[in-house]
Amino acid sequence: MIKVDNISKYYGEQVALSAIDFSLQKGEIVGLLGVNGAGKSTLMKILSGIILPDKGTVTFNGKEFTSHSLEIKKQIGYLSEDNPLYEDMYVKEYLGYVADIYRIKKQRIDEVIGMTGLQNEYKKKIKDLSKGNRQRVGIAQAILHNPDFLILDEATSGLDPNQRESLNNLLIDLAKDKVIFFSTHILHEVKDICTRFLLLDKGKLIVDKQISEIDSIEETFHTLTNENNSR
């Protein structure tokens, strides 16, 4: 469904991504791991169409991103790490604004409010929400238009354990007919809900494995990262 072919990205002389290759299929929940500066956010911004790679291509159902960007972006839901929101808007008002952009029927707003657990928050202004509830608003806007490809950058940041479990259950349910790609620093989340994980280090893809192929996410993450750093 989604093919990443030999993409690289540079910021001046700094290499953010180097010759990255992988593919994603519907029904997968793929976790993206890596220490700070590994290139995770850069990769997610390329997959969402916010920035372009300097080399390589990204294709979506056989269509190259650069020549079909508007069509493809309509099928992508994206939550960035900084989760930018209009703080002076009420939650339901903001979701209505997003719904208008995608020309979605308003009944979908109430459905997503229920899915993301915002039933007690939707009448509040965004600036008055806790960090966890702000994250839930960000997730709600990302899934509002029912995208085929959902990209979540540190989506569980600020969520308490119950909220995190609720989100994980939602992702498992959504993955039945979507591709879900998310970054996290919480290794057990990858083990609990992912079918596969990718590990970036210094802009290079050093691991692409099914969860069933390894005994310990934690051991694999620390061992391979340490080995790569020692080279």
Contacts in CASP RR format, 6 or more apart in sequence:
PFRMAT RR
TARGET T0000
AUTHOR 0000-0000-0000
METHOD contacts of the structure
MODEL  1
MIKVDNISKYYGEQVALSAIDFSLQKGEIVGLLGVNGAGKSTLMKILSGI
ILPDKGTVTFNGKEFTSHSLEIKKQIGYLSEDNPLYEDMYVKEYLGYVAD
IYRIKKQRIDEVIGMTGLQNEYKKKIKDLSKGNRQRVGIAQAILHNPDFL
ILDEATSGLDPNQRESLNNLLIDLAKDKVIFFSTHILHEVKDICTRFLLL
DKGKLIVDKQISEIDSIEETFHTLTNENNSR
1 23 0 8 1.000
1 24 0 8 1.000
1 25 0 8 1.000
1 26 0 8 1.000
1 60 0 8 1.000
1 61 0 8 1.000
1 148 0 8 1.000
1 149 0 8 1.000
1 179 0 8 1.000
2 23 0 8 1.000
2 24 0 8 1.000
2 25 0 8 1.000
2 47 0 8 1.000
2 58 0 8 1.000
2 59 0 8 1.000
2 60 0 8 1.000
2 149 0 8 1.000
2 179 0 8 1.000
3 23 0 8 1.000
3 57 0 8 1.000
3 58 0 8 1.000
3 59 0 8 1.000
3 62 0 8 1.000
4 20 0 8 1.000
4 21 0 8 1.000
4 22 0 8 1.000
4 23 0 8 1.000
4 24 0 8 1.000
4 47 0 8 1.000
4 58 0 8 1.000
5 21 0 8 1.000
5 56 0 8 1.000
5 57 0 8 1.000
5 58 0 8 1.000
5 59 0 8 1.000
6 19 0 8 1.000
6 20 0 8 1.000
6 21 0 8 1.000
6 55 0 8 1.000
6 56 0 8 1.000
6 57 0 8 1.000
7 17 0 8 1.000
7 19 0 8 1.000
7 20 0 8 1.000
7 21 0 8 1.000
7 46 0 8 1.000
7 53 0 8 1.000
7 55 0 8 1.000
7 56 0 8 1.000
7 57 0 8 1.000
7 58 0 8 1.000
8 15 0 8 1.000
8 17 0 8 1.000
8 18 0 8 1.000
8 19 0 8 1.000
8 20 0 8 1.000
8 53 0 8 1.000
8 54 0 8 1.000
8 55 0 8 1.000
8 56 0 8 1.000
9 15 0 8 1.000
9 16 0 8 1.000
9 17 0 8 1.000
9 42 0 8 1.000
9 46 0 8 1.000
9 51 0 8 1.000
9 53 0 8 1.000
9 54 0 8 1.000
10 16 0 8 1.000
10 54 0 8 1.000
15 202 0 8 1.000
15 203 0 8 1.000
16 39 0 8 1.000
16 42 0 8 1.000
16 203 0 8 1.000
17 39 0 8 1.000
17 42 0 8 1.000
17 43 0 8 1.000
17 46 0 8 1.000
17 53 0 8 1.000
17 203 0 8 1.000
18 203 0 8 1.000
18 204 0 8 1.000
19 55 0 8 1.000
19 204 0 8 1.000
20 43 0 8 1.000
20 203 0 8 1.000
20 204 0 8 1.000
20 205 0 8 1.000
21 205 0 8 1.000
22 198 0 8 1.000
22 205 0 8 1.000
22 208 0 8 1.000
24 30 0 8 1.000
24 149 0 8 1.000
24 179 0 8 1.000
24 181 0 8 1.000
25 179 0 8 1.000
26 148 0 8 1.000
26 177 0 8 1.000
26 178 0 8 1.000
26 179 0 8 1.000
27 175 0 8 1.000
27 176 0 8 1.000
27 177 0 8 1.000
27 178 0 8 1.000
27 179 0 8 1.000
27 180 0 8 1.000
27 195 0 8 1.000
28 175 0 8 1.000
28 179 0 8 1.000
28 180 0 8 1.000
28 195 0 8 1.000
28 196 0 8 1.000
29 171 0 8 1.000
29 172 0 8 1.000
29 175 0 8 1.000
29 180 0 8 1.000
29 182 0 8 1.000
29 193 0 8 1.000
29 194 0 8 1.000
29 195 0 8 1.000
29 196 0 8 1.000
30 179 0 8 1.000
30 180 0 8 1.000
30 181 0 8 1.000
30 182 0 8 1.000
30 194 0 8 1.000
30 195 0 8 1.000
30 196 0 8 1.000
30 197 0 8 1.000
30 198 0 8 1.000
31 181 0 8 1.000
31 182 0 8 1.000
31 183 0 8 1.000
31 184 0 8 1.000
31 190 0 8 1.000
31 194 0 8 1.000
31 196 0 8 1.000
31 197 0 8 1.000
31 198 0 8 1.000
32 40 0 8 1.000
32 43 0 8 1.000
32 44 0 8 1.000
32 181 0 8 1.000
32 182 0 8 1.000
32 183 0 8 1.000
32 184 0 8 1.000
32 197 0 8 1.000
32 198 0 8 1.000
32 200 0 8 1.000
33 40 0 8 1.000
33 183 0 8 1.000
33 184 0 8 1.000
33 187 0 8 1.000
33 190 0 8 1.000
33 197 0 8 1.000
33 198 0 8 1.000
33 199 0 8 1.000
33 200 0 8 1.000
33 221 0 8 1.000
34 40 0 8 1.000
34 183 0 8 1.000
34 199 0 8 1.000
34 200 0 8 1.000
34 201 0 8 1.000
34 221 0 8 1.000
34 225 0 8 1.000
35 201 0 8 1.000
35 225 0 8 1.000
37 202 0 8 1.000
38 200 0 8 1.000
38 201 0 8 1.000
38 202 0 8 1.000
38 203 0 8 1.000
39 200 0 8 1.000
39 203 0 8 1.000
40 153 0 8 1.000
40 183 0 8 1.000
40 200 0 8 1.000
41 80 0 8 1.000
41 81 0 8 1.000
41 153 0 8 1.000
41 183 0 8 1.000
42 51 0 8 1.000
43 200 0 8 1.000
44 78 0 8 1.000
44 80 0 8 1.000
44 151 0 8 1.000
44 153 0 8 1.000
44 181 0 8 1.000
44 183 0 8 1.000
45 51 0 8 1.000
45 80 0 8 1.000
46 52 0 8 1.000
46 53 0 8 1.000
46 58 0 8 1.000
47 58 0 8 1.000
47 76 0 8 1.000
47 149 0 8 1.000
47 151 0 8 1.000
47 181 0 8 1.000
48 73 0 8 1.000
48 76 0 8 1.000
48 77 0 8 1.000
48 78 0 8 1.000
48 151 0 8 1.000
49 65 0 8 1.000
49 69 0 8 1.000
49 72 0 8 1.000
49 73 0 8 1.000
49 76 0 8 1.000
50 78 0 8 1.000
52 66 0 8 1.000
57 64 0 8 1.000
57 65 0 8 1.000
57 66 0 8 1.000
58 64 0 8 1.000
58 65 0 8 1.000
59 65 0 8 1.000
60 68 0 8 1.000
60 72 0 8 1.000
60 75 0 8 1.000
60 149 0 8 1.000
63 71 0 8 1.000
63 72 0 8 1.000
65 72 0 8 1.000
74 102 0 8 1.000
74 145 0 8 1.000
74 147 0 8 1.000
75 147 0 8 1.000
75 148 0 8 1.000
75 149 0 8 1.000
76 147 0 8 1.000
76 148 0 8 1.000
76 149 0 8 1.000
76 150 0 8 1.000
76 151 0 8 1.000
77 142 0 8 1.000
77 143 0 8 1.000
77 145 0 8 1.000
77 147 0 8 1.000
77 149 0 8 1.000
77 150 0 8 1.000
77 151 0 8 1.000
78 142 0 8 1.000
78 150 0 8 1.000
78 151 0 8 1.000
78 152 0 8 1.000
78 153 0 8 1.000
79 138 0 8 1.000
79 139 0 8 1.000
79 141 0 8 1.000
79 142 0 8 1.000
79 151 0 8 1.000
79 152 0 8 1.000
79 153 0 8 1.000
79 155 0 8 1.000
80 153 0 8 1.000
81 153 0 8 1.000
81 154 0 8 1.000
81 157 0 8 1.000
81 183 0 8 1.000
83 134 0 8 1.000
83 135 0 8 1.000
83 138 0 8 1.000
85 94 0 8 1.000
85 126 0 8 1.000
85 134 0 8 1.000
85 137 0 8 1.000
85 138 0 8 1.000
86 94 0 8 1.000
86 97 0 8 1.000
86 126 0 8 1.000
87 125 0 8 1.000
87 126 0 8 1.000
87 127 0 8 1.000
88 125 0 8 1.000
88 126 0 8 1.000
88 127 0 8 1.000
89 97 0 8 1.000
89 125 0 8 1.000
89 126 0 8 1.000
90 122 0 8 1.000
90 123 0 8 1.000
90 124 0 8 1.000
90 125 0 8 1.000
90 126 0 8 1.000
91 113 0 8 1.000
91 118 0 8 1.000
91 121 0 8 1.000
91 122 0 8 1.000
91 123 0 8 1.000
91 124 0 8 1.000
91 125 0 8 1.000
91 126 0 8 1.000
91 129 0 8 1.000
91 137 0 8 1.000
92 109 0 8 1.000
92 113 0 8 1.000
92 122 0 8 1.000
92 123 0 8 1.000
94 126 0 8 1.000
94 137 0 8 1.000
94 141 0 8 1.000
95 109 0 8 1.000
95 112 0 8 1.000
95 113 0 8 1.000
95 122 0 8 1.000
95 137 0 8 1.000
95 140 0 8 1.000
95 141 0 8 1.000
95 144 0 8 1.000
96 106 0 8 1.000
96 109 0 8 1.000
98 141 0 8 1.000
98 144 0 8 1.000
98 145 0 8 1.000
99 105 0 8 1.000
99 106 0 8 1.000
99 108 0 8 1.000
99 109 0 8 1.000
99 144 0 8 1.000
99 145 0 8 1.000
102 144 0 8 1.000
102 145 0 8 1.000
104 144 0 8 1.000
104 145 0 8 1.000
108 144 0 8 1.000
108 146 0 8 1.000
109 144 0 8 1.000
112 140 0 8 1.000
112 143 0 8 1.000
112 144 0 8 1.000
113 119 0 8 1.000
113 122 0 8 1.000
113 140 0 8 1.000
115 140 0 8 1.000
115 143 0 8 1.000
115 170 0 8 1.000
116 136 0 8 1.000
116 137 0 8 1.000
116 139 0 8 1.000
116 140 0 8 1.000
116 143 0 8 1.000
116 167 0 8 1.000
116 170 0 8 1.000
117 136 0 8 1.000
117 166 0 8 1.000
118 133 0 8 1.000
118 136 0 8 1.000
118 137 0 8 1.000
118 140 0 8 1.000
121 129 0 8 1.000
121 133 0 8 1.000
121 136 0 8 1.000
121 137 0 8 1.000
126 134 0 8 1.000
126 137 0 8 1.000
129 137 0 8 1.000
131 157 0 8 1.000
131 158 0 8 1.000
132 158 0 8 1.000
132 159 0 8 1.000
132 160 0 8 1.000
132 163 0 8 1.000
135 155 0 8 1.000
135 156 0 8 1.000
135 157 0 8 1.000
135 158 0 8 1.000
135 159 0 8 1.000
135 163 0 8 1.000
136 159 0 8 1.000
136 163 0 8 1.000
136 167 0 8 1.000
139 152 0 8 1.000
139 155 0 8 1.000
139 167 0 8 1.000
139 170 0 8 1.000
142 150 0 8 1.000
142 151 0 8 1.000
142 152 0 8 1.000
143 150 0 8 1.000
143 174 0 8 1.000
147 178 0 8 1.000
148 177 0 8 1.000
148 178 0 8 1.000
148 179 0 8 1.000
149 178 0 8 1.000
149 179 0 8 1.000
149 181 0 8 1.000
150 171 0 8 1.000
150 174 0 8 1.000
150 178 0 8 1.000
150 179 0 8 1.000
150 180 0 8 1.000
150 181 0 8 1.000
150 182 0 8 1.000
151 181 0 8 1.000
151 182 0 8 1.000
152 180 0 8 1.000
152 181 0 8 1.000
152 182 0 8 1.000
152 183 0 8 1.000
153 182 0 8 1.000
153 183 0 8 1.000
154 183 0 8 1.000
154 184 0 8 1.000
154 185 0 8 1.000
155 167 0 8 1.000
155 182 0 8 1.000
155 184 0 8 1.000
156 163 0 8 1.000
156 164 0 8 1.000
156 167 0 8 1.000
156 168 0 8 1.000
156 184 0 8 1.000
156 186 0 8 1.000
156 189 0 8 1.000
159 167 0 8 1.000
164 186 0 8 1.000
164 189 0 8 1.000
168 189 0 8 1.000
168 192 0 8 1.000
168 193 0 8 1.000
171 180 0 8 1.000
171 182 0 8 1.000
171 193 0 8 1.000
172 193 0 8 1.000
174 180 0 8 1.000
184 190 0 8 1.000
187 217 0 8 1.000
187 218 0 8 1.000
187 221 0 8 1.000
188 217 0 8 1.000
190 197 0 8 1.000
190 211 0 8 1.000
190 217 0 8 1.000
191 211 0 8 1.000
191 217 0 8 1.000
194 211 0 8 1.000
195 210 0 8 1.000
195 211 0 8 1.000
196 208 0 8 1.000
196 209 0 8 1.000
196 210 0 8 1.000
196 211 0 8 1.000
197 207 0 8 1.000
197 208 0 8 1.000
197 209 0 8 1.000
197 211 0 8 1.000
197 217 0 8 1.000
198 205 0 8 1.000
198 207 0 8 1.000
198 208 0 8 1.000
199 205 0 8 1.000
199 206 0 8 1.000
199 207 0 8 1.000
199 208 0 8 1.000
199 220 0 8 1.000
199 221 0 8 1.000
199 224 0 8 1.000
199 225 0 8 1.000
200 206 0 8 1.000
201 224 0 8 1.000
201 225 0 8 1.000
201 228 0 8 1.000
201 229 0 8 1.000
202 228 0 8 1.000
204 228 0 8 1.000
206 224 0 8 1.000
206 225 0 8 1.000
206 228 0 8 1.000
207 220 0 8 1.000
207 224 0 8 1.000
209 220 0 8 1.000
211 217 0 8 1.000
214 220 0 8 1.000
END
